Amino acid sequence: MPSDYAKAIYRLKQRGDLTDAQIAENLRLHLTRAGKTKLLPAIVRELKRLSYMKQDVSVVEIASEAARIPAVAAAKELGNQEQDVRINDALISGWRVKTRDTLIDRSGKRFLIDLYRSVTN
Amino acid sequence: MESIIKRIEEEIVHAGPRERDLDIGTVTITGDGIAEIDGLSGAVMSEMVIFDPTFDRTLEEALADSDAIYGLVLNLEEDSVRAVILGDASKVHEGMLVRRLGRLLSIPVGDALVGRVVSALGEPVDGKGPVPGVTPMPIERQAYGVIDRAPVNQPLHTGIKAVDAMIPIGRGQRELIIGDRGVGKTAIAIDTILNQKNEPAATRPICIYVAIGQKESKTAKIVAQLAEAGAMEYTIVVTAPASSPAAFQFLAPFAGATIGEHFMEQGKDALVVYDDLSKQAVAYRQMSLLLRRPPGREAYPGDIFYLHSRLLERAAKLSKEKGGGSLTALPIIETQEGDVSAYIPTNVISITDGQIYLQADLFNKGMRPAIDVGISVSRVGSSAQTKAIKKVSGKIKLELAQFRELEAFMQFASDLDADTKKRIDSGRRMTEMLKQNVGEPLAFEMQAAIIFAATNGFFDSFAPEKTSDAEKRLQNYLLREAGSVLTAIRESREISEESDAALRALLEKFSVSAA
């Protein structure tokens, strides 16, 4: 049920008939009348999850600035216009791009882990 | 050391840009062995996925614990998928990366599995090291079609007189063993496995015992019993104990069927025992409820029948064109208070080609094996009997049926006519003759000789209650004195006129000397 409420709220937002404040107030009134105010935290969590799922952002992690250009190019190839670029020392070298359902990993860390597994297995 | 360095050199030289990793997801909710995953938009039903613990860790942390955990996709929903975790569920956490493996769940199979004890995923658990020379085979496979099958006409001897004489099982048949707890269902299955030692090595079936939801101590005891009898030379044990996750108890029977099919497709015979499918049904119910599938009757999911039907349909006798191999299934179902009309028992009864019904009343009265021959049936019937057994067993079922009718009058014994008393005594002798100790299966030629003796009145000189002892003495006598006759029956698989005459002469001698 919280996911159904979250979907309904997301659709209302997309349509733009009501402002965010109006949606929040009307939701609160509805839940109070229906005796379901306890659902509110779960609805908020579901809404956050839904918003994340629907967004079109790539998370780009680079080991150093030298990797920025190829990483951003790969992210653009995935079709996402927005990139959230972060520096991650744990990658050792290279870069990786992650969207909701795709990962491109060209990092030194991935290479070394794969090397270790193939040698030890 | 040098070989490791060389290996690393080769890996580095041949490492090139990896193909891009498609289809990942992120764990959003996890608990009770189930993970809800956001993403994996291309995942298919029953696909394997891998929960990658290295994504969020540094290299040192990743190498210290890089064991991946596998999962099985079982629910495809609008925005997410749900997967069952096949491993340590405590290592799966929210936010963990999940990758598709692009293949269905497979287990490693090979001839080297014989003599080993493995888990539901085919991993050895007997401490004897890895199994060499194995290839992966999908755990869920389509059963063979009608055209690829041949009629079931080769016997699978259980070594139990009551079964081989009146409820004969053929290679490629599904025969259900059903009864309450503690009445000897597992004993029948184990005796069947032990009896395969009496078969010539060329035609001996490979036996697979699948322990589902059993106590580990019970499984260990069974393995020790099989090893002591030399049966582990042709047996594989698949175990998903009571302490294992429900997913393993759900998968174990399919793993057993897959291993059996490996041998069947080589033209060999295989026997698989599922002990027991009631526990598999309970495990599947647990998984389905956690996957939020709608519950049906007794809270079982709507496809509980399909769970067992697709498993048991994989037992088959293949045509000559397909190699002529066979997979015989002995599923076991536990009833509650003898209720064979409950949901799961009726489902499996309708799938199998007959049932061996064990009664708690008979067990408590000392009739062991406690087989109720009146309602036990084999739909394959005498097509799966050797001529020797067929010749001698024709009269038994009728005699026992008449005995049961007359049993009620036994308390009025002094008022009965001679003929009725004779029939009652004959029935009692037959019942006593059919008793057999656990772990003592009999070769079919010995069974034929004993039943021959019983049906031709050679036990009439003994009191009915002494027939069981007399039968044991007869066995020893035949082993000492009738070696050539038994060999002739074994080799020809029938009682010829010469064997008939020789046997009668020996049995006359026995009756006289033992009376």
Interface residues (C-beta under 8 A of the other chain):
Chain A: R49 L50 M53 A90 I92 K98 R100 D101 T102 L103 I104 D105 R106 K109 F111 L112 I113 D114 L115 Y116 R117 S118 V119
Chain B: I4 R7 I8 E11 I12 A15 P17 R18 R20 D21 L22 D23 I24 G25 T26 T28 D38 G39 L40 S41 G42 T54 R57 T58 L59 A62 L63 S66 D79 L97 R99
